[in-house]
């Protein structure tokens, strides 16, 4: 069984987690897909994954904050 080209895990116990990921993507990704390039979207997904797995640490908090500020400014340009 597949979901639009994606492949559900064969382990029935793991299928709900894949579907959870699809659900999260549907909730937040619909707008992002129209605003970000494939490369930008890939980096966004990597940042999400790194954060969820603990690979993204707090040691660059100020740098990450400034990046977020810049991103908000860019998004606001799209909203005009």
C-alpha positions as CSV (number, residue, x, y, z in Angstrom):
1,X,0.0,0.0,0.0
2,X,1.3,3.4,-0.8
3,X,0.3,7.1,-0.3
4,X,0.8,9.1,-3.5
5,X,4.1,7.4,-4.2
6,X,5.3,7.2,-0.6
7,X,5.7,3.7,0.8
8,X,4.1,2.6,4.1
9,X,6.4,0.6,6.3
10,X,5.8,-3.2,6.0
11,X,5.6,-3.5,9.8
12,X,2.0,-2.8,10.9
13,X,3.2,-1.4,14.2
14,X,5.2,1.3,12.4
15,X,2.5,2.4,9.9
16,X,0.8,4.8,12.2
17,X,4.1,6.7,12.6
18,X,4.5,7.1,8.9
19,X,0.9,8.3,8.6
20,X,1.5,10.7,11.5
21,X,4.4,12.2,9.5
22,X,2.1,12.5,6.4
23,X,-0.5,14.2,8.5
24,X,2.0,16.7,10.0
25,X,3.2,17.5,6.5
26,X,-0.4,18.0,5.2
27,X,-1.1,20.4,8.1
28,X,2.1,22.6,7.8
29,X,3.4,21.7,4.3
30,X,0.6,22.9,2.1
31,X,1.7,26.6,2.4
32,X,5.4,25.9,2.6
33,X,5.3,23.9,-0.7
34,X,4.1,27.0,-2.5
35,X,6.6,29.3,-0.8
36,X,9.8,27.3,-0.8
37,X,12.0,25.8,-3.5
38,X,12.7,22.1,-3.4
39,X,16.2,22.9,-2.0
40,X,14.7,25.2,0.7
41,X,12.0,22.6,1.5
42,X,14.7,19.9,1.8
43,X,16.6,22.1,4.3
44,X,13.4,22.8,6.2
45,X,12.7,19.1,6.5
46,X,16.4,18.5,7.6
47,X,16.1,21.2,10.3
48,X,12.8,19.6,11.5
49,X,14.4,16.2,11.6
50,X,17.5,17.4,13.3
51,X,15.4,19.2,15.9
52,X,13.2,16.2,16.6
53,X,16.2,13.8,16.9
54,X,18.2,16.1,19.1
55,X,20.9,16.8,16.5
56,X,20.2,20.5,16.4
57,X,21.5,22.0,19.7
58,X,21.0,25.2,21.5
59,X,24.6,26.3,21.1
60,X,23.7,28.5,18.1
61,X,20.6,30.0,19.6
62,X,21.3,33.6,18.7
63,X,22.3,32.7,15.2
64,X,19.1,30.6,14.8
65,X,17.0,33.4,16.2
66,X,18.5,35.9,13.6
67,X,17.8,33.4,10.8
68,X,14.2,33.2,12.0
69,X,13.9,37.0,12.0
70,X,15.1,37.1,8.4
71,X,12.7,34.3,7.4
72,X,9.8,36.2,8.9
73,X,10.8,39.3,6.9
74,X,10.9,37.2,3.7
75,X,7.5,35.6,4.4
76,X,6.0,39.0,5.0
77,X,7.2,40.1,1.6
78,X,5.2,37.2,0.1
79,X,2.1,38.3,2.0
80,X,2.1,41.8,0.5
